[in-house]
Amino acid sequence: MPIRYPLIAIAAIPLAASTISPLVAQDERAQELAAYDTSTVDLERGRAVVVGAYVASPGQEAEGAPAINPQAGACFQCHGIDGKGDKAAVFPRLTDQTYKYLYDSLKDYASGVRQNQIMTPIAKALTEQQMRDVSAYYAAQKEAEYPPPDRVDPQILQHGAALAAVGNARLGVQGCINCHGPDGVGLPPTYPYLAGQYAAYLEAQMKAWKTGERKGDGFGIMENIAKRLTDEEIHAVSQYYAAIRPRSVTPEQTDAAAPMVPLPQISAPTLGR
């Protein structure tokens, strides 16, 4: 026989005067969706930001931010034209990342929520539209090759794989796949792509979450998880994600439910164009 649970009467709770009305809530949701609508972006303008061919007008920078020479702040010098990044210098790979994640990261750098000696002044020098355009440009790049994985102790990789798949119940840590998807493909549009990202970068970011140096997660999920992990576990899971190579499914192909217009595919430009 099916188990029947007793019905519990719940008294009606009067709504406070400050309760958000459905119309207001819908309007706020519409504004949120509009913020990530790629129909207003221009990939050629984004490429101009990447190669440093943009103008930072006097006074455009946020108060207290140093002026930026556009060429000196050109994205390709650290992240490459195709978003492959720089493994040796710990500049992250942007290829295969989602538009929303890249745009939100620039907004966090510009607002000071996320601090970095290189990225903070550059983001502050960009206009809102430039941030949108360059984020869309890098999100559209899919052709950057992956370098060969590092040689890592198999036991370390196995430990990292276990953390990614099931987490650590004793520490109250969920598996990374719950937010970052199977094989590190991410869960668009919010949670980033991790497969093939450089291990040193992943480890540095996890430690920044752990110490509270990195902010920007409104729910505190990453900070809470990182603080529960040991440095050895952070190292293991970073090495694991750096070692996996993405499946043929890209974030945009798994993005059907995301509130964004699909990005057009363009080939990586050359500096001579």
C-alpha positions in Angstrom: 0.0 0.0 0.0 1.3 3.5 -0.7 2.2 5.5 2.3 -0.2 8.3 3.0 1.0 11.4 4.9 -1.4 13.5 6.9 -2.5 16.8 5.4 -1.3 19.8 7.3 -3.3 23.0 7.2 -1.2 26.0 6.4 -2.5 29.4 7.4 -2.5 32.1 4.8 0.4 34.5 5.3 -0.3 38.1 4.6 2.1 39.7 2.1 4.1 42.6 3.4 3.8 45.9 1.7 7.4 45.6 0.5 6.7 42.3 -1.3 7.7 42.5 -5.0 4.7 42.4 -7.2 4.6 39.9 -10.1 4.9 42.8 -12.6 8.0 44.2 -10.9 9.5 40.7 -10.7 8.8 40.1 -14.4 10.3 43.5 -15.3 13.5 42.8 -13.3 13.7 39.4 -15.0 13.3 41.0 -18.4 16.1 43.4 -17.6 18.3 40.6 -16.5 17.7 38.7 -19.7 18.3 41.8 -21.8 21.7 42.2 -20.1 22.8 38.9 -21.7 21.2 39.2 -25.1 23.9 38.9 -27.7 21.7 40.4 -30.5 23.2 43.8 -29.6 26.9 42.8 -29.8 29.3 43.2 -32.7 32.1 40.6 -33.2 34.2 43.0 -35.3 34.1 45.6 -32.6 35.0 42.9 -30.2 38.0 42.0 -32.3 39.1 45.6 -32.2 39.2 45.4 -28.4 41.2 42.2 -28.6 43.9 43.7 -30.8 43.9 47.0 -28.9 42.3 49.1 -31.7 39.9 50.9 -29.4 39.9 54.3 -27.8 39.9 55.0 -24.1 38.6 58.5 -23.9 39.8 60.8 -21.1 37.5 60.5 -18.2 36.1 57.3 -19.5 37.9 55.3 -16.8 36.2 54.8 -13.4 37.2 57.2 -10.7 40.6 56.4 -9.3 41.4 53.9 -12.1 44.6 54.5 -14.0 44.4 55.5 -17.6 44.9 52.6 -20.1 46.8 52.7 -23.3 44.6 50.5 -25.5 47.4 48.8 -27.2 49.1 48.0 -23.9 45.7 46.6 -22.7 45.1 44.5 -25.9 43.6 41.2 -24.9 45.6 39.2 -27.4 48.8 39.8 -25.6 47.7 37.6 -22.8 44.8 35.5 -24.1 45.7 35.2 -27.8 43.7 36.1 -30.8 41.9 32.8 -30.6 41.6 32.8 -26.8 44.1 30.0 -26.1 45.7 32.0 -23.2 49.2 31.4 -21.9 49.9 28.3 -19.8 53.3 29.4 -18.7 52.2 32.8 -17.6 48.9 31.5 -16.1 46.7 33.5 -18.4 43.5 31.5 -18.7 42.1 30.0 -21.8 38.9 31.7 -23.0 38.1 29.5 -26.0 34.9 27.5 -25.4 33.8 29.8 -22.6 30.3 31.2 -22.5 29.4 34.8 -23.2 27.7 35.4 -19.9 30.6 34.2 -17.9 33.1 36.3 -19.7 30.9 39.4 -19.6 30.2 38.9 -15.9 33.9 38.5 -15.2 34.7 41.8 -16.9 31.9 43.5 -14.9 33.3 42.2 -11.7 36.8 43.4 -12.6 35.4 46.8 -13.5 33.4 47.2 -10.3 36.3 46.0 -8.1 34.4 42.9 -6.9 37.2 40.9 -8.5 40.7 42.3 -8.3 43.7 41.7 -10.6 46.6 44.0 -11.3 46.2 43.4 -15.1 42.5 42.9 -15.6 41.1 45.5 -13.2 42.4 48.6 -15.0 41.7 47.2 -18.4 38.1 46.4 -17.6 37.6 49.8 -16.0 38.8 51.4 -19.3 36.2 49.6 -21.4 32.7 50.9 -22.1 29.7 48.7 -21.4 29.4 48.0 -25.1 33.0 47.1 -25.5 32.7 44.6 -22.6 29.8 43.0 -24.4 31.5 42.9 -27.8 34.8 41.4 -26.6 33.0 38.8 -24.5 30.9 37.8 -27.5 34.1 37.7 -29.7 35.9 35.3 -27.4 32.8 33.2 -26.8 32.6 32.7 -30.6 36.1 31.3 -30.8 36.2 27.5 -31.0 39.4 26.7 -32.9 42.2 27.2 -30.5 44.1 23.9 -30.1 44.7 22.3 -26.7 48.3 21.7 -25.6 49.3 18.2 -24.5 48.3 17.4 -20.9 51.0 17.5 -18.3 52.4 14.3 -16.9 50.7 13.8 -13.6 50.7 11.0 -11.0 47.7 8.8 -11.9 46.7 8.7 -8.2 46.4 12.5 -8.2 44.2 12.4 -11.3 42.1 9.7 -9.8 41.6 11.7 -6.6 40.7 14.7 -8.7 38.2 12.7 -10.8 36.5 11.4 -7.7 36.1 14.9 -6.3 34.7 16.1 -9.6 32.2 13.3 -9.8 31.0 12.8 -6.3 32.7 15.4 -4.1 33.5 14.6 -0.5 30.5 13.7 1.7 32.6 13.9 4.9 33.5 17.5 4.2 30.1 18.4 2.9 31.4 19.1 -0.6 29.3 18.3 -3.7 30.7 17.0 -6.9 31.9 19.6 -9.3 29.8 18.1 -12.1 26.7 19.4 -10.4 27.6 22.9 -11.6 30.3 22.5 -14.2 28.7 19.6 -16.1 29.9 16.3 -17.3 33.5 16.3 -18.5 33.8 19.9 -17.5 31.7 21.3 -20.3 30.0 23.8 -17.9 26.3 24.5 -17.5 25.5 27.5 -19.7 24.9 30.3 -19.3 26.2 30.7 -15.8 28.7 28.0 -14.8 32.1 28.1 -16.7 33.7 25.5 -18.9 36.7 23.9 -17.1 37.8 21.1 -19.4 41.4 21.8 -20.6 41.8 24.9 -18.6 45.3 25.4 -17.3 45.9 23.7 -13.9 47.9 26.5 -12.4 45.1 29.0 -13.2 42.4 26.7 -11.7 44.4 26.1 -8.6 45.1 29.8 -8.1 41.4 30.6 -8.5 40.4 27.9 -6.0 42.9 29.2 -3.5 41.6 32.8 -4.1 38.1 31.6 -3.3 39.4 29.8 -0.2 41.1 32.9 1.2 38.3 35.2 0.3 40.5 37.1 -2.2 38.1 36.3 -5.0 34.5 37.4 -4.8 31.6 37.7 -7.3 29.6 34.6 -6.4 26.4 35.9 -5.0 25.5 32.6 -3.4 29.0 31.9 -2.0 29.0 28.4 -3.5 32.6 28.4 -4.7 34.0 30.1 -1.6 32.2 27.6 0.7 33.5 24.6 -1.3 37.0 25.9 -1.6 37.3 26.5 2.2 36.3 22.9 2.9 39.0 21.5 0.6 42.6 20.9 1.5 45.3 22.4 -0.7 46.1 18.8 -1.9 42.5 18.3 -3.0 42.4 21.6 -4.8 45.6 20.6 -6.6 44.2 17.2 -7.5 40.9 18.5 -8.9 42.7 21.3 -10.8 45.1 18.7 -12.4 42.1 16.5 -13.3 40.2 19.3 -15.2 43.3 20.4 -16.9 43.9 16.9 -18.2 40.5 16.3 -19.7 39.9 17.3 -23.3 36.4 18.6 -24.2 33.9 16.4 -25.9 32.5 17.5 -29.3 29.6 19.2 -27.5 30.4 22.9 -26.9 28.7 25.2 -24.4 26.6 26.9 -27.2 25.3 23.5 -28.3 24.1 22.6 -24.8 22.7 26.1 -24.5 19.2 25.5 -25.7 17.5 26.8 -22.5 19.8 29.8 -22.1 18.3 33.2 -22.6 20.7 34.3 -25.3 20.8 34.5 -29.1 23.3 31.9 -30.5 26.7 33.4 -31.4 27.8 33.3 -35.0 30.9 31.2 -35.8 33.8 33.2 -37.2 37.4 32.2 -38.0 40.2 33.6 -35.9 41.6 36.8 -37.4 45.2 37.7 -38.1 46.8 40.9 -36.8 47.5 41.9 -40.4 43.8 42.4 -41.3 
